[in-house]
């Protein structure tokens, strides 16, 4: 009687710039997607790999954490900002991949009155939990207006007095008349795994070790 083949592992990756940095590290760990993955005309979201027991799904960064936390994917790569924002109990981030560096920062209009003190602020961000926690630590109640993009427009249009967003070079802030006033979180990409999968599937534990080796021995 032949042994039943294990179900393929599902590896979730984010769309966008982080993926470009992650692909060489994934290859170093033995995860090489099929050719269609690189076809910009393809609208597929799931792809095969050179390994028969692995498939890749390409989704929005926030959804990477959700798929892995709920066990729909066993592993993935996402920024530590997403890990911290959701704080899923079933999510474990065992490896800092040392890529995708940026920061989560507070910014406000250049001409803002810095001497004004307040116990309540309206802030535009796609990180409501991290934003509230940060301002609560300062004794300020933050009303968060959740936006998924065009954050820099919020102060000039009167939607919010400040924004909390990802910052890399700071050029976008400057071009929109904003100045970075404080850093909430330094960010880098993390390998994330589902805790139950790590305990029950030896392939997941083996892949964690491959990524650790890839980080320790960059090409």
C-alpha positions in Angstrom: 0.0 0.0 0.0 1.5 3.4 -1.0 1.8 6.1 1.6 -0.6 9.1 1.2 1.3 12.1 0.0 1.3 15.1 2.4 -0.7 18.1 1.4 1.4 20.9 -0.2 2.6 23.6 2.1 1.2 27.0 1.2 3.6 30.0 1.4 2.1 33.5 1.4 3.9 36.4 0.0 3.0 40.1 -0.3 2.5 42.0 -3.5 4.8 45.0 -4.0 8.3 46.1 -3.3 9.0 43.7 -0.4 8.4 40.7 -2.7 11.2 41.8 -5.0 13.6 41.8 -2.0 12.2 38.5 -0.7 12.6 36.5 -3.9 16.4 36.0 -3.7 16.1 34.9 0.0 13.2 32.6 -0.8 15.4 31.0 -3.6 18.3 30.6 -1.1 15.8 28.7 1.2 14.7 26.5 -1.8 11.4 28.2 -2.7 11.4 28.9 -6.4 8.1 29.8 -8.0 7.0 28.6 -11.4 7.5 30.8 -14.4 3.9 32.1 -14.5 4.6 33.8 -11.1 6.8 36.3 -12.9 4.4 36.9 -15.8 3.1 40.5 -15.1 0.0 39.7 -17.3 -1.0 36.8 -15.1 -4.0 37.4 -12.8 -3.5 34.2 -10.9 -3.1 34.4 -7.1 -1.8 30.8 -6.5 1.3 29.3 -8.1 3.2 26.1 -8.1 6.9 25.8 -7.1 9.8 23.8 -8.3 9.2 21.6 -5.3 6.0 19.4 -5.7 5.1 19.9 -2.0 5.0 23.7 -2.0 2.7 26.4 -3.5 2.8 30.1 -3.3 -0.1 32.6 -2.9 0.4 36.3 -3.6 -1.9 38.5 -1.6 -2.0 41.9 0.1 0.5 42.3 2.9 -2.2 42.5 5.6 -3.8 39.4 4.2 -0.5 37.4 4.5 -0.8 37.6 8.2 -4.5 36.6 8.2 -3.9 33.6 5.9 -1.1 32.3 8.1 -2.7 33.0 11.4 -5.8 31.0 10.5 -3.8 28.1 9.0 -4.9 28.6 5.4 -1.2 29.1 4.7 1.5 27.6 6.9 4.2 30.2 6.3 4.8 33.5 4.7 6.8 36.7 4.6 5.5 40.1 5.8 6.8 43.3 7.4 7.0 43.4 11.2 4.5 46.3 11.0 1.8 43.9 10.0 2.8 41.4 12.7 2.6 44.1 15.4 -0.6 45.6 14.1 -2.6 42.3 14.2 -0.8 40.5 17.1 -2.4 37.2 16.2 -1.8 34.7 18.9 -1.5 31.9 16.3 1.2 33.7 14.5 4.9 33.2 15.2 7.7 35.3 13.6 10.9 33.2 14.2 13.2 34.9 11.6 14.1 38.5 11.0 15.0 38.5 7.3 16.9 41.8 7.5 15.2 43.1 4.3 12.4 45.5 3.7 13.7 48.1 6.1 11.5 51.2 6.8 9.8 52.8 9.7 6.3 53.5 10.9 6.2 57.2 11.8 4.0 60.1 12.8 3.9 63.1 10.4 2.2 66.4 10.4 2.1 69.5 8.2 5.3 71.6 8.2 3.3 74.6 9.3 1.6 72.9 12.2 1.6 74.6 15.6 4.0 72.3 17.6 3.2 74.2 20.8 -0.4 73.2 20.8 -1.2 70.5 23.4 -4.2 68.3 23.2 -5.6 65.2 24.8 -7.4 64.2 21.6 -6.2 63.9 18.0 -7.7 62.7 14.8 -5.1 60.7 12.9 -5.2 59.1 9.4 -3.6 55.6 9.2 -4.1 52.1 8.1 -2.6 51.0 11.4 -5.3 51.8 13.9 -4.0 49.5 16.7 -0.4 50.6 16.6 -1.5 54.2 16.3 -3.9 54.1 19.3 -1.3 52.3 21.4 1.4 54.8 20.6 -0.7 57.8 21.5 -2.2 56.2 24.6 1.4 55.8 25.9 1.6 59.6 25.5 -1.7 60.2 27.3 -3.4 61.2 24.1 -6.7 59.7 22.9 -6.3 59.0 19.1 -9.4 58.9 16.9 -8.1 56.9 13.9 -9.5 57.5 10.4 -8.6 54.3 8.6 -7.3 54.9 5.1 -5.6 52.3 2.8 -3.7 54.9 0.7 -3.2 58.5 -0.2 -2.5 59.1 3.5 -0.5 62.3 2.8 -3.7 64.1 1.6 -5.5 63.8 4.9 -4.1 66.8 6.7 -4.4 69.2 3.7 -8.0 68.3 3.2 -8.9 68.6 6.9 -9.6 64.9 7.4 -6.9 64.5 10.1 -4.3 66.7 11.8 -1.6 64.0 11.6 -0.9 60.7 9.8 0.8 57.5 10.8 2.4 55.8 7.8 5.4 53.9 6.5 8.4 56.0 5.7 11.5 55.0 3.8 13.3 58.0 2.4 10.7 60.6 3.5 10.5 62.1 0.0 6.8 61.6 -0.3 6.2 63.4 3.0 8.3 66.4 1.9 6.5 66.6 -1.5 3.2 66.8 0.3 4.2 69.4 2.8 4.6 67.1 5.8 7.4 66.5 8.3 8.2 63.4 10.2 7.9 64.1 14.0 8.4 60.7 15.7 9.1 57.1 14.9 6.7 54.5 16.3 8.4 51.3 15.0 11.5 50.3 13.0 10.4 47.7 10.5 12.0 44.8 8.7 10.5 41.7 6.9 9.9 38.6 9.0 9.3 34.9 8.2 6.0 34.1 9.8 4.6 30.6 10.5 1.4 29.2 11.9 2.1 27.9 15.4 0.1 24.7 15.0 1.7 23.9 11.7 5.2 24.4 13.2 4.4 21.9 15.9 2.7 19.3 13.6 4.6 19.5 10.3 8.3 18.8 10.3 8.5 20.5 6.8 7.6 23.8 8.4 10.4 23.5 11.0 12.9 22.5 8.3 11.9 25.6 6.3 12.5 27.9 9.3 16.0 26.5 9.6 16.6 27.1 5.8 15.6 30.7 6.2 17.8 31.1 9.2 20.7 29.7 7.2 19.9 32.0 4.3 20.0 35.1 6.6 23.2 33.9 8.2 25.0 33.3 4.9 23.8 36.0 2.4 25.0 35.5 -1.1 
